[in-house]
Amino acid sequence: MYTHDEILMPLALTVMIDHKIKDPELREFRTQANALFSLFGLDAKSEDELVEWFNTKESELSATLSGRRKNTEILRALTRFSDDAHVEAMYDAMVTISVADQEYHREESDLVKSAASIWGFQRPPLKIIG
């Protein structure tokens, strides 16, 4: 059984990894979160609840992503998932969030590449030219 926090953490990391929080990514974060909640058998959250969760975690995640335990925390967030259907859905959600702003960021690409490696997926090219 998973918690809302466990589902939201990889999604939030994807939004924040490049230290630039953009509206398209936040919108996609909310959309993907509720789609995943359904898959994981969790109750949906309202957009306001998801925004509140993100705002509450933002400074903590920002510090994590700037600190020396960054890789450990990312690994911890990603390795919670092992079931094929779960990792495929989480991976798809992370890719969708990372390309939502239609910009290429090395940090996002590296996060998706790490997730792909951990979960055994071929990583698609994520270079968005706009």
Secondary structure, 3 states (H helix, E strand, C coil): CCCHHHHHHHHHHHHHCCCCCCHHHHHHHHHHHHHHHHHCCCCCCCHHHHHHHHHHHHHHHHHHHHCCCHHHHHHHHHCCCCCHHHHHHHHHHHHHHHHCCCCCCHHHHHHHHHHHHHHCCCCCCCCCCC
